[in-house]
Amino acid sequence: LAHPGRYPGFAEDVSDVQGIEIDNALHNWHINKIRVKELAERHGLLVTGGTDYHGIEKNGLGIGVGRGDMKLPYSIVEGLKAVQNQSLHSRR
């Protein structure tokens, strides 16, 4: 679920959600990251994040470059790779 702060009540039903974004260059100011991270842990959701770069330079954003001193932990990449590997193995 990208940009969870945009969806009031999103925490009430995460049954179809595999992952949830807790870090994003454009919306960190209006979500409670601790609350969202606890929700992810409680429901076994993948924690994601990003700079919100979509291929066209926008307001100083670039690939891997967020606002200010935004740094995303490599564990996000590792989690995504693990899900990808599970998906590939389940197709065999």
C-alpha positions as CSV (number, residue, x, y, z in Angstrom):
1,L,0.0,0.0,0.0
2,A,1.7,3.2,-1.2
3,H,1.0,6.5,0.5
4,P,-1.0,5.0,3.4
5,G,-1.5,8.4,4.9
6,R,-3.9,9.3,2.0
7,Y,-6.4,6.6,3.0
8,P,-8.3,7.2,6.3
9,G,-9.1,4.0,8.0
10,F,-6.5,2.0,6.0
11,A,-5.4,0.1,9.1
12,E,-8.9,-1.4,9.6
13,D,-8.6,-3.8,6.6
14,V,-5.2,-4.9,5.4
15,S,-6.4,-8.4,4.2
16,D,-5.4,-7.8,0.6
17,V,-2.2,-5.9,1.4
18,Q,1.2,-7.6,1.1
19,G,3.3,-4.5,2.0
20,I,3.0,-1.0,3.3
21,E,5.1,2.1,2.6
22,I,6.5,3.8,5.7
23,D,9.1,6.1,4.1
24,N,8.3,8.4,1.2
25,A,9.9,11.7,0.3
26,L,6.5,13.3,-0.4
27,H,4.3,12.2,2.5
28,N,6.3,11.4,5.7
29,W,4.9,14.5,7.3
30,H,1.4,13.2,7.5
31,I,1.7,9.6,8.6
32,N,2.8,8.2,11.9
33,K,5.7,5.9,10.9
34,I,5.8,4.1,14.2
35,R,2.1,3.3,14.0
36,V,2.4,2.0,10.4
37,K,5.5,0.0,11.2
38,E,3.7,-1.6,14.2
39,L,0.8,-2.4,11.9
40,A,3.1,-4.0,9.4
41,E,4.7,-6.2,12.1
42,R,1.4,-7.2,13.6
43,H,0.1,-8.4,10.2
44,G,3.3,-9.7,8.7
45,L,3.4,-7.0,6.0
46,L,6.5,-6.1,4.0
47,V,7.8,-2.7,4.9
48,T,8.6,-0.5,1.9
49,G,9.6,3.0,1.1
50,G,10.9,5.2,-1.7
51,T,11.8,8.6,-2.9
52,D,8.7,8.8,-5.1
53,Y,10.9,9.2,-8.2
54,H,8.8,8.2,-11.3
55,G,11.3,8.7,-14.1
56,I,11.1,12.4,-14.6
57,E,13.1,14.7,-12.4
58,K,10.7,16.3,-10.0
59,N,11.4,18.8,-7.3
60,G,14.9,17.7,-6.8
61,L,14.0,14.0,-6.6
62,G,16.1,11.4,-8.5
63,I,16.8,7.7,-8.4
64,G,17.7,7.0,-4.8
65,V,17.6,10.7,-3.8
66,G,15.0,11.9,-1.4
67,R,14.3,15.2,0.3
68,G,16.7,16.4,3.0
69,D,18.7,13.6,4.5
70,M,16.2,10.8,3.6
71,K,17.9,7.4,3.7
72,L,16.1,4.1,3.2
73,P,17.6,1.0,4.9
74,Y,18.8,-1.7,2.6
75,S,16.6,-4.1,4.5
76,I,13.7,-2.8,2.3
77,V,15.5,-4.1,-0.8
78,E,16.3,-7.4,0.9
79,G,12.6,-7.8,1.8
80,L,11.5,-7.1,-1.7
81,K,14.0,-9.6,-3.1
82,A,12.8,-12.3,-0.6
83,V,9.2,-11.8,-1.7
84,Q,10.3,-12.0,-5.4
85,N,12.2,-15.2,-4.7
86,Q,9.2,-16.8,-2.9
87,S,7.0,-15.8,-5.9
88,L,9.4,-17.3,-8.4
89,H,9.7,-20.6,-6.5
90,S,5.9,-20.9,-6.1
91,R,5.5,-20.8,-9.9
92,R,7.7,-23.9,-10.5
